[in-house]
Amino acid sequence: MSPGPAPRALTEFVLKVHSRCDLACDHCYVYEHADQSWRRRPARMTPEVLGAAADRIAEHAAAHDLPRVSVILHGGEPLLLGPERMRRLLADLRAAVAPVTELRLGMQTNGVLLSERFCDLLAEYDVAVGVSLDGDRAANDRHRRFRNGTSSHDRVLRALALLRRPAYRRLWSGLLCTVDVRNDPLAVYEALLAEGPPRIDFLLPHATWDSPPPRPGAGGAAYAGWLRAVYDRWRADGRPVPVRLFDSLRSTAGGGPSGTEWLGLDPVDLAVIETDGEWEQADSLKTTYDGAPATGMTVFTHSADDVAASPELARRRAGRAGLSDECRRCPVVDQCGGGLFAHRYGDGHFDHPSVYCVDLKELIVHVNENPVASAPAPLAADPTDDLIDRLAASTGDRSAVRRLVEAQTAIVRALLGAVAGGLPGTGPGADGWAALTDLDRHAPESVARVTAHPYVRAWAVECLAGTGARYGADYLAAIAAAVARDAGTPLRLAVPVRAGRLHLPTAGTVLLPEVGDGTAEVHVGPGGSLRVTAGEVTVRVGTAGDEPRWQPTRTLAADDLTVLLEDGDPHRDCHRLPAAGRLDDATAARWATTFAAAWSTVRDETPGHAEELRAGLRALVPLRRSGAGASEASTARQAFGGVAATETDAGSLAVLLVHEFQHSKMNALLDLYDLVDGTRPAGITVGWRPDPRPPEAVLHGIYAHAAVADIWRVRADRQVDGAQAVYRRYRDWTAEAIGALERADALTPVGSRLLRQVAHSVARWPS
């Protein structure tokens, strides 16, 4: 018998680092519901349990080649560990997991013990902090009190004031609010919004058919009415802050993922590790019956793969097939997904709709009938937002670039949805979109990898602008096929061929001159095998005889960085300089050698910028040299993470990579913030161009040239021949342009903040 499919990897682990709490919330699922296993568990996770848990997480990440894992510190109340135990725990986690994969740390807390000492520690280890708050004092104190009955509200607000400080704001991930329909919905919304959170998460109170939620008064869809009132106000306010519930409904309405186990049909990829090392399912199951979350496994006896393959998780990964008959027949099932698994429990089984079925259905219909703009709203231009400060740092900041990457992911997803929204009901594009949305449920990592390719966005923008995108909306089928190949998921699609070329982004190009313009059938087999059929022609990628028809996208690899050598994507020619054609093998080999040496130089001279490039650089496009002069490079406005350059030496390429990625970062910032006051046009003279430049171009130049000056400053300190003169030229250009842009008074407050921070760095350099 052949082995079954490998279990889906787990990507999120909840560590119950402390199983007691300093509050006595009467709606808490840990202490106040059916499962009482906390009583037999130790109060704190011991170093031995933590060590075994960290090893299991690292082992799982390595086995599945996961690009990142999330570990959420939970309880009880995790801050009861105290700063010293928390430091040892974070250090041990980093030591075990960080060498294997990117470790994203988070914590959910009631906030009452948060202090400057804790915030400094959490900042040191880059721990995202979510805080529970149910609204204003009256709403919050309805449930969230100390054991002696006193209010926790002031202590929580004190914690939020700490998290709003510039030094700590980057840590704050958002507010979590449990709905109580007895509270005024708009008063709760306004109280939460007044704290300036980066995100709000509304949760329905845990309930089952055996223990239904309170429905005061006439009952009915009281929770839908409460949430509908908040949604309408949030929509009227212009979405001033992301709200996960509403954003999830908007995403699933377009066939996207929900991003939460509360809605949609996304497969579960989370496991819990208790203080004694027991593997458990999600905490919400504690509301159903005693022992419901248990798996019978521990970190000492079972791997994360064992947990992922367990029947307990399998039943929660069955998607639509795992829902009740009533749910499967429901027209909004793809958005609702049956609701939270625990909320389906009653009479000893989970084969029910959610106990909030009537509320979810009414809310979904209301949101669908009252949509907001399809494109994501710009982030609020908060002058205290540390993202500006961190991106202005001359030393570079990897975590800030990660935030830009996350924002770009949201933008590209919205663009893809907008392209799909203009499709007819049938055809390659519609089939491709359907396949892509299905793959997003089952292979989100592959979707993320392919759609992060810089020239997917470039295509989408060109397509929506109606300026003659080379492949049109049918290119969605090519994207879906590339994702399926990356994931090793079988798929059969008609994919467009243009000028005899069928291109799969990030993967490569099949040459079909016999077809000209038309379509070919792409068959992705198990493990990512690829067969392309067009009429009498069949190309089997990987078969020696067919290799002349297959031009794979090559890579440039250098120790800890691999990017695509993009000389085949039909949408790469969006830079101000013309892209080169397909490179011959000898030229590609020279690029690989030069890139490896250039990367070594970047890491040596500017390690902070090297970390940024590792986080955001995706592709390098060879350019055609325009003449016999110096090397040239370019970055396209709609291609974040892509850098184009002519062939050059390693030292020059190192500078070009940093220089052009600064432009890429600035483009991403301009997606999020208005940096330039468009009502005050000005032509500004700068040292590096003879013609007066608009303020945005000057800001771009300052940002890029400051980084270049810093590289040459390092080289001058090392007494590299000629470096001192080059450093002075770039430093002077930058300083003079800063002064000119300040005098023009053409920036918004956020743009001025960025300029001031860059100016502060430049002013500290030697003359």
C-alpha positions in Angstrom: 0.0 0.0 0.0 1.4 3.4 -0.9 1.8 5.9 1.9 -0.9 8.5 2.3 -0.3 12.2 1.7 2.1 14.0 4.0 0.2 16.0 6.7 0.0 19.7 6.1 2.7 21.5 8.0 1.9 23.4 11.2 3.0 27.0 11.0 1.7 28.5 14.2 2.4 27.2 17.7 0.8 28.5 20.9 2.9 28.1 24.0 1.1 28.1 27.3 4.0 29.5 29.2 1.9 30.2 32.4 -1.4 28.5 33.2 -2.7 31.0 35.8 -4.1 34.5 35.5 -4.2 37.6 37.6 -7.7 38.5 36.3 -11.0 36.5 36.9 -12.8 37.1 33.6 -16.1 35.3 33.8 -16.1 34.6 30.0 -12.7 33.0 30.0 -12.6 29.7 28.0 -9.6 28.4 30.1 -11.1 28.6 33.6 -14.9 29.1 33.2 -15.9 26.4 30.7 -16.2 22.6 30.4 -12.5 21.7 30.2 -10.8 22.0 33.6 -7.4 20.5 32.7 -5.6 23.6 33.9 -6.2 22.4 37.5 -3.8 19.4 37.1 -1.1 21.3 35.2 2.0 23.2 36.6 1.6 26.9 36.8 4.7 27.6 34.6 6.4 25.9 31.7 9.7 24.5 32.8 13.0 24.9 30.9 12.8 21.2 30.1 9.4 21.4 28.5 10.3 24.6 26.7 13.5 23.0 25.3 11.6 19.9 24.0 8.9 22.2 22.5 11.5 24.4 20.8 13.3 21.4 19.4 10.0 20.0 18.0 9.2 23.3 16.4 12.6 23.6 14.8 12.5 19.9 13.7 9.1 20.5 12.0 10.3 23.7 10.3 13.4 21.9 8.9 11.5 18.9 7.8 9.0 21.0 5.8 11.4 23.7 4.7 9.1 26.3 6.2 10.2 29.9 5.5 8.8 31.0 8.9 6.9 29.9 11.9 4.9 31.8 14.5 5.1 31.1 18.2 2.5 32.8 20.4 3.2 33.1 24.1 -0.1 32.5 25.9 -1.7 31.5 29.2 -3.3 32.1 31.5 -1.3 35.3 31.6 2.2 35.0 30.1 3.5 38.1 31.9 3.2 36.3 35.2 6.5 34.6 34.2 8.3 37.8 35.2 11.0 39.5 33.1 13.9 37.1 34.0 12.1 33.9 33.2 10.6 35.5 30.1 14.1 36.5 28.9 15.4 32.9 29.3 12.4 31.6 27.5 12.8 34.0 24.6 16.5 33.4 24.3 16.1 29.6 24.3 13.4 29.8 21.7 15.5 32.0 19.4 18.5 29.7 19.9 16.6 26.6 18.9 14.4 27.9 16.1 16.1 30.9 14.5 19.0 28.9 12.9 16.4 26.8 11.0 13.7 29.3 9.9 12.4 32.8 10.5 10.8 32.9 14.0 7.9 35.3 14.4 7.2 35.8 18.1 3.9 37.1 19.5 2.1 37.3 22.8 -1.5 37.7 23.9 -1.8 39.5 27.3 -4.4 41.2 29.4 -1.8 44.0 29.8 -2.1 44.7 33.5 1.5 43.7 34.2 3.1 45.4 31.2 6.0 47.7 32.2 8.9 49.5 30.6 11.2 46.6 31.6 8.9 44.1 29.9 8.6 46.4 26.8 12.4 46.7 26.5 12.7 42.9 26.7 10.0 42.4 24.1 11.5 44.9 21.8 14.9 43.2 22.2 13.4 39.9 20.9 10.9 41.6 18.5 7.8 40.1 20.2 4.4 41.3 18.8 2.0 42.1 21.6 -1.8 41.7 21.4 -3.8 43.2 24.3 -7.4 42.3 25.4 -9.7 45.2 25.9 -13.5 45.0 25.7 -14.2 48.7 25.2 -14.7 51.6 27.6 -14.6 51.2 31.4 -18.2 50.0 31.7 -17.9 47.5 28.8 -14.5 46.2 29.9 -15.5 45.8 33.6 -18.6 43.8 32.7 -16.3 40.8 32.5 -12.6 41.7 32.9 -12.1 42.3 36.6 -9.6 41.2 39.3 -10.6 38.4 41.6 -11.6 40.9 44.3 -14.0 42.6 41.8 -11.9 45.7 41.1 -11.6 47.2 37.7 -8.7 46.3 35.4 -9.5 49.2 32.9 -6.9 51.7 34.1 -4.1 49.2 34.2 -4.9 48.1 30.6 -4.9 51.7 29.4 -1.6 52.3 31.1 -0.2 49.4 29.1 -1.6 50.7 25.8 0.0 54.1 26.6 3.3 52.3 26.9 2.8 50.5 23.6 2.0 53.8 21.8 5.5 55.2 22.7 7.7 55.5 19.6 10.2 53.0 21.1 7.6 50.3 21.5 4.8 51.0 19.0 6.2 48.5 16.5 5.5 45.8 19.1 1.8 46.4 19.3 -0.1 44.0 17.1 -3.7 45.1 18.1 -6.6 44.9 20.4 -8.8 41.8 21.0 -12.4 42.6 22.0 -15.0 40.0 23.1 -18.5 41.1 22.0 -21.2 41.6 24.6 -24.5 42.7 23.0 -25.4 44.5 26.2 -22.7 47.0 25.5 -23.3 49.9 23.2 -21.5 48.8 19.9 -20.5 52.4 18.8 -19.3 53.3 22.3 -17.1 50.2 22.3 -15.8 50.9 18.8 -15.0 54.5 19.7 -13.2 53.5 22.9 -11.1 51.0 21.0 -10.4 53.4 18.2 -9.4 56.1 20.6 -6.4 54.0 21.7 -4.9 54.2 18.2 -4.5 50.4 17.7 -2.8 48.9 14.6 -5.7 46.4 14.4 -9.0 45.5 16.1 -10.2 41.9 16.5 -13.8 41.3 17.5 -14.6 37.9 18.9 -18.0 36.3 19.5 -18.2 35.0 23.1 -17.6 31.2 23.2 -20.8 29.2 23.3 -22.2 25.9 22.1 -25.6 24.4 21.4 -25.5 22.9 24.8 -24.6 26.2 26.4 -25.9 28.9 24.0 -24.9 32.5 24.0 -27.0 35.0 25.9 -29.5 36.8 23.7 -31.1 39.6 25.8 -34.5 40.8 24.9 -36.1 39.5 21.8 -33.0 37.4 20.9 -32.8 36.8 17.1 -29.6 37.9 15.4 -28.5 40.2 18.2 -24.8 39.6 17.5 -25.2 40.4 13.8 -27.0 43.6 14.7 -24.2 44.6 17.1 -21.5 43.9 14.6 -23.5 45.4 11.7 -23.6 48.7 13.6 -19.8 48.7 14.0 -19.3 47.7 10.4 -21.4 50.6 9.1 -19.6 53.1 11.3 -16.2 51.7 10.4 -17.1 51.9 6.7 -18.4 55.4 7.0 -15.2 56.4 8.8 -13.2 55.2 5.8 -11.7 52.1 7.5 -9.4 54.0 9.9 -7.9 50.8 11.3 -7.9 47.2 10.0 -10.7 45.0 11.6 -9.9 41.4 11.1 -13.5 40.1 11.1 -14.6 42.6 8.4 -11.4 42.2 6.4 -11.8 38.4 6.5 -15.3 38.7 5.1 -14.1 41.0 2.4 -11.4 38.6 1.5 -13.5 35.5 1.4 -16.2 37.4 -0.7 -13.5 37.5 -3.4 -12.5 33.9 -3.0 -9.5 34.7 -0.9 -8.4 33.3 2.5 -10.0 34.3 5.7 -6.8 34.4 7.8 -8.7 33.1 10.8 -10.2 29.9 12.1 -13.4 31.8 13.0 -14.5 32.1 9.3 -14.0 30.5 6.0 -12.6 27.1 4.9 -8.9 27.8 5.5 -7.2 24.6 6.7 -6.1 24.6 10.4 -2.3 24.9 10.8 -2.1 25.6 14.6 -1.2 23.5 17.6 -1.0 24.3 21.3 1.7 23.2 23.8 0.6 23.2 27.4 2.8 24.0 30.4 3.4 20.3 31.0 4.3 19.7 27.3 1.0 18.2 26.2 0.1 18.8 22.6 -3.4 20.2 22.3 -5.8 21.6 19.7 -7.1 25.2 19.8 -8.1 26.5 23.2 -11.7 27.3 22.0 -12.4 23.6 22.3 -12.2 23.9 26.0 -15.7 25.3 25.9 -17.2 22.1 24.5 -16.5 19.2 26.9 -13.8 18.2 29.4 -10.8 16.8 27.5 -11.9 18.1 24.1 -8.6 19.8 23.1 -6.5 16.7 24.1 -4.5 14.7 21.6 -2.9 12.2 24.0 0.6 13.4 22.8 3.4 15.3 24.4 6.5 17.1 23.1 8.6 14.4 24.7 6.9 11.5 22.9 5.5 12.9 19.7 6.6 15.2 16.9 4.7 18.0 15.3 4.1 15.8 12.3 2.4 13.3 14.6 0.1 16.0 15.8 -0.6 17.3 12.3 -1.5 13.8 11.1 -3.8 13.1 14.1 -7.5 12.4 13.6 -8.3 15.4 15.9 -6.7 17.9 13.5 -7.8 16.0 10.4 -11.5 16.5 11.2 -10.9 20.2 11.4 -9.1 20.2 8.1 -11.8 18.6 6.1 -13.1 21.9 4.7 -16.6 21.9 3.2 -16.7 18.1 3.4 -16.4 18.3 7.2 -19.5 20.6 7.6 -23.1 19.6 8.4 -25.5 19.1 5.5 -27.2 22.3 6.4 -23.9 24.2 6.1 -22.9 22.7 2.8 -26.2 23.8 1.3 -25.9 27.4 2.5 -25.1 30.1 -0.1 -22.6 31.8 2.2 -20.7 28.7 3.3 -17.4 29.7 1.6 -17.4 32.9 3.7 -18.8 31.5 6.9 -17.1 28.1 6.7 -19.5 26.8 9.4 -18.1 29.3 11.9 -15.6 28.4 14.7 -15.4 24.6 15.1 -16.1 24.7 18.8 -19.3 26.7 18.2 -20.8 23.8 16.3 -20.8 21.5 19.3 -24.0 20.1 20.8 -25.5 16.7 21.9 -22.0 15.1 21.9 -20.9 16.0 18.4 -19.8 18.8 16.0 -22.2 18.0 13.1 -24.1 21.3 13.6 -24.0 24.7 12.1 -22.5 27.3 14.3 -24.6 28.3 17.3 -24.1 31.8 15.8 -25.4 30.7 12.4 -28.2 33.2 12.1 -25.8 36.0 13.1 -23.0 35.1 10.8 -25.4 34.7 7.8 -27.0 38.1 8.4 -23.7 39.8 8.9 -22.2 38.3 5.8 -25.1 39.3 3.6 -24.9 42.8 5.0 -21.2 43.1 4.4 -21.6 41.8 0.8 -24.4 44.2 0.1 -22.5 47.1 1.5 -18.9 46.7 0.2 -16.0 49.0 0.8 -13.5 50.0 -1.9 -11.7 46.9 -3.3 -8.2 48.4 -2.9 -6.7 48.5 0.5 -7.0 51.8 2.4 -3.7 53.6 2.9 -2.3 53.3 6.4 -3.0 56.2 8.6 -0.2 58.7 8.4 0.7 58.7 12.1 3.7 60.9 12.7 4.7 58.8 15.7 4.7 55.6 13.7 8.2 54.1 14.1 8.1 52.5 10.6 9.2 55.9 9.2 12.0 56.2 11.7 13.2 52.6 11.2 13.2 52.9 7.4 15.1 56.2 7.6 17.9 54.6 9.6 21.1 54.6 7.6 22.0 51.2 9.1 19.0 49.4 7.6 16.2 47.6 9.4 15.1 44.1 8.3 11.9 44.0 10.4 10.7 47.3 8.9 11.2 45.9 5.4 9.2 42.9 6.4 6.3 45.2 7.1 6.7 46.7 3.7 6.6 43.2 2.2 3.4 42.4 4.1 1.8 45.6 2.8 2.9 44.7 -0.7 1.3 41.3 -0.3 -2.0 42.9 0.6 -1.7 45.3 -2.4 -1.0 42.5 -4.9 -3.8 40.4 -3.6 -6.2 43.3 -4.1 -4.8 43.9 -7.6 -5.3 40.3 -8.5 -8.9 40.4 -7.2 -9.5 43.6 -9.2 -8.3 41.9 -12.4 -10.5 38.8 -11.7 -13.4 41.1 -11.0 -13.4 42.2 -14.7 -13.3 38.7 -16.1 -16.1 37.1 -18.1 -17.6 34.0 -16.4 -15.6 31.6 -18.5 -12.2 31.3 -20.2 -8.6 30.8 -19.1 -8.6 33.8 -16.8 -11.7 32.7 -14.9 -10.5 29.2 -14.7 -7.1 30.4 -13.5 -8.7 32.6 -10.8 -10.8 29.7 -9.6 -7.7 27.5 -9.4 -5.7 30.2 -7.7 -8.3 30.8 -5.0 -8.5 27.1 -4.3 -4.7 26.8 -4.2 -4.7 29.7 -1.7 -6.6 27.5 0.7 -4.4 24.5 0.4 -1.0 25.9 -0.6 -0.8 29.5 0.7 3.0 29.5 1.0 3.3 28.8 -2.7 0.7 31.5 -3.6 2.7 33.9 -1.5 6.0 33.0 -3.2 4.7 33.3 -6.7 2.6 36.5 -6.2 5.5 38.2 -4.4 7.4 38.1 -7.7 7.9 41.8 -8.6 6.6 41.4 -12.2 3.2 39.9 -11.1 2.3 43.3 -9.7 3.7 45.0 -12.8 1.5 42.8 -15.0 -1.6 43.5 -12.8 -1.2 47.2 -12.9 -0.6 47.3 -16.6 -3.7 45.0 -17.1 -6.0 47.2 -15.0 -4.7 50.4 -16.7 -5.6 49.0 -20.1 -2.3 49.8 -21.6 -1.8 46.6 -23.4 -0.6 44.1 -20.9 1.3 41.4 -22.8 -0.8 38.5 -21.6 -4.0 40.2 -20.4 -6.2 38.9 -17.7 -5.8 35.3 -18.9 -2.3 35.5 -17.3 -4.1 34.5 -14.1 -4.0 31.0 -15.5 -0.2 31.2 -15.8 0.1 32.4 -12.2 -2.1 29.6 -11.0 -0.1 27.0 -12.9 3.2 28.4 -11.5 1.7 28.2 -8.0 0.6 24.6 -8.6 4.1 23.6 -9.8 5.7 25.3 -6.8 3.3 23.4 -4.4 3.5 20.1 -6.3 -0.3 20.2 -6.6 -1.8 18.4 -9.7 -3.6 20.9 -12.0 -4.7 21.1 -15.6 -5.4 24.5 -17.2 -5.5 26.3 -20.5 -2.7 28.9 -20.3 -2.2 31.8 -22.8 0.6 31.7 -25.4 1.8 35.0 -26.8 4.3 35.3 -29.7 5.1 31.6 -29.3 5.9 31.9 -25.6 4.1 30.4 -22.6 5.5 31.9 -19.5 4.9 30.7 -15.9 6.1 33.5 -13.5 9.0 32.5 -11.3 9.3 29.1 -13.1 10.2 29.7 -16.8 9.1 29.9 -20.4 8.0 27.2 -22.9 8.8 28.0 -26.5 5.9 27.2 -28.8 6.5 29.1 -32.1 3.9 26.9 -33.8 1.2 28.4 -31.7 1.9 32.1 -32.1 -0.9 33.7 -30.1 -3.4 31.2 -28.5 -3.5 28.8 -25.6 -1.8 25.6 -24.6 -2.8 23.0 -22.0 -0.6 22.9 -19.0 -0.7 19.8 -16.9 1.0 20.0 -13.5 1.5 16.5 -12.1 2.3 15.3 -8.6 5.5 16.7 -7.2 5.4 19.6 -9.7 6.1 17.7 -13.0 5.1 19.8 -16.0 3.7 18.9 -19.3 2.6 21.4 -22.0 0.4 20.4 -25.0 -0.5 22.6 -27.9 -1.9 20.8 -30.9 0.6 18.1 -32.0 3.3 19.5 -29.8 3.9 18.1 -26.3 6.7 19.4 -24.1 7.6 17.5 -21.0 9.7 19.7 -18.8 12.7 17.8 -17.4 12.9 15.5 -20.4 16.3 15.8 -22.2 14.8 15.9 -25.7 12.4 18.7 -24.8 15.0 21.0 -23.0 15.5 23.3 -26.0 11.9 24.4 -25.7 12.1 25.0 -21.9 13.9 28.1 -20.6 13.8 27.8 -16.8 14.1 30.9 -14.7 17.6 30.7 -13.3 18.7 31.8 -9.8 21.6 33.7 -8.3 22.7 32.0 -5.1 25.1 33.4 -2.5 25.4 31.8 0.9 22.2 33.0 2.7 20.5 34.8 -0.3 18.9 33.4 -3.4 17.1 35.6 -6.0 15.8 35.0 -9.5 18.0 36.0 -12.5 15.0 37.2 -14.4 15.7 37.3 -18.1 12.5 35.7 -19.3 9.4 37.2 -17.6 7.4 39.1 -20.3 6.5 41.9 -17.8 10.1 42.6 -16.6 10.6 45.3 -19.3 9.0 48.0 -17.1 12.2 49.7 -16.1 13.3 53.0 -17.6 16.1 51.1 -19.4 15.6 48.2 -21.8 15.8 44.7 -20.4 18.3 42.2 -22.0 17.0 39.1 -23.7 17.6 35.5 -22.7 21.2 35.2 -21.5 23.5 32.5 -22.8 24.8 30.0 -20.3 28.3 31.6 -20.1 26.8 35.1 -19.4 24.5 33.7 -16.8 27.4 32.0 -15.1 29.3 35.3 -15.0 26.3 37.0 -13.4 26.2 34.2 -10.8 29.9 34.7 -9.9 29.6 38.4 -9.8 26.5 38.4 -7.7 28.0 36.0 -5.1 31.0 38.3 -4.8 28.8 41.4 -4.6 26.6 39.9 -1.9 29.7 39.1 0.1 30.7 42.8 -0.2 27.3 44.1 0.9 27.3 41.8 4.0 30.8 43.0 4.9 30.3 46.7 4.3 26.7 47.3 5.2 25.3 44.3 7.1 22.1 46.2 7.9 21.3 46.7 4.3 22.2 43.1 3.6 19.5 42.1 6.1 17.0 44.3 4.2 17.9 42.8 0.9 17.4 39.3 2.4 13.9 40.3 3.5 12.8 42.0 0.3 15.0 41.4 -2.8 13.3 38.9 -5.2 14.7 39.3 -8.7 17.5 40.8 -10.6 16.9 41.8 -14.3 19.8 42.1 -16.7 19.7 45.3 -18.7 21.0 46.0 -22.2 24.0 48.4 -21.9 23.0 51.7 -23.6 26.7 52.6 -24.4 30.3 52.1 -23.3 29.9 54.2 -20.2 29.5 53.3 -16.5 27.2 50.6 -15.2 23.5 51.4 -15.1 20.6 50.3 -12.9 16.9 50.9 -12.5 13.9 50.1 -10.2 10.3 50.1 -11.5 7.6 51.9 -9.5 5.2 48.8 -9.7 7.8 46.1 -9.2 8.8 46.0 -5.5 11.7 43.7 -4.9 13.0 43.8 -8.4 16.3 45.4 -9.4 17.6 45.8 -12.9 21.2 46.4 -13.8 23.8 46.1 -16.6 26.6 43.6 -16.2 29.4 45.1 -14.1 32.0 44.2 -11.5 31.2 42.9 -8.0 32.1 46.1 -6.2 29.9 48.2 -8.4 27.0 45.7 -8.3 27.1 45.8 -4.5 26.5 49.5 -4.6 23.8 49.2 -7.2 21.9 46.6 -5.2 21.7 48.8 -2.1 21.1 52.0 -4.2 18.2 50.5 -6.2 16.6 48.7 -3.2 16.4 52.0 -1.5 14.3 53.2 -4.4 12.2 50.1 -4.1 11.6 50.8 -0.4 10.6 54.3 -1.2 8.1 53.1 -3.8 6.6 50.8 -1.2 6.4 53.7 1.3 4.6 55.8 -1.2 2.0 53.0 -1.5 1.3 53.5 2.2 1.9 57.2 2.9 1.5 60.5 1.2 5.0 61.9 1.6 4.8 64.8 -0.9 2.3 67.7 -0.8 0.9 67.5 -4.3 -0.6 71.0 -4.1 2.8 72.6 -3.9 4.8 71.6 -7.1 8.4 72.7 -7.3 11.4 72.2 -9.5 14.4 71.6 -7.3 18.0 71.6 -8.6 20.2 68.8 -7.3 23.8 67.9 -7.8 23.3 64.6 -9.6 21.0 65.9 -12.4 21.3 69.0 -14.6 17.5 69.5 -14.8 15.2 70.7 -12.0 13.5 67.7 -10.4 10.0 67.3 -8.8 10.0 66.9 -5.0 9.2 63.2 -5.1 12.2 62.5 -7.3 14.4 64.5 -5.0 13.2 62.6 -2.0 13.9 59.4 -3.9 17.4 60.6 -4.7 18.2 61.7 -1.1 17.0 58.3 0.2 19.1 56.3 -2.3 22.2 58.5 -2.3 22.4 58.6 1.5 22.8 54.8 1.5 25.4 55.0 -1.3 27.3 57.6 0.7 27.3 55.4 3.7 28.9 52.5 1.7 31.6 54.8 0.4 32.2 56.2 3.9 32.9 52.6 5.0 35.3 52.1 2.1 37.0 55.4 2.9 37.5 54.3 6.5 39.2 51.2 5.1 41.4 53.4 2.9 40.1 52.0 -0.5 41.7 54.0 -3.3 39.5 56.8 -4.4 36.8 56.1 -1.9 37.1 59.3 0.0 36.4 61.5 -3.0 33.3 59.4 -4.0 32.1 59.5 -0.4 32.3 63.3 -0.3 30.5 63.7 -3.6 27.6 61.6 -2.5 27.5 63.1 1.0 27.5 66.6 -0.4 24.9 65.8 -3.0 22.6 64.4 -0.3 23.2 67.2 2.2 22.6 69.9 -0.4 19.4 68.2 -1.7 18.1 67.9 1.9 18.5 71.6 2.4 16.8 72.4 -1.0 13.9 70.1 -0.3 13.4 71.6 3.2 13.4 75.1 1.7 10.8 74.0 -0.9 8.4 73.1 1.9 6.9 70.5 -0.4 6.5 67.5 1.9 3.7 66.3 4.1 4.3 65.9 7.9 5.2 62.3 7.4 7.5 63.0 4.5 9.1 65.8 6.6 9.7 63.3 9.4 11.4 60.9 7.0 13.6 63.7 5.7 14.6 64.9 9.2 15.6 61.4 10.2 17.8 61.0 7.1 19.3 64.5 7.6 20.1 63.5 11.2 22.1 60.5 10.0 23.9 62.5 7.4 24.8 65.3 9.8 26.7 62.8 12.0 29.1 61.7 9.2 32.6 63.2 9.0 33.1 66.1 6.6 
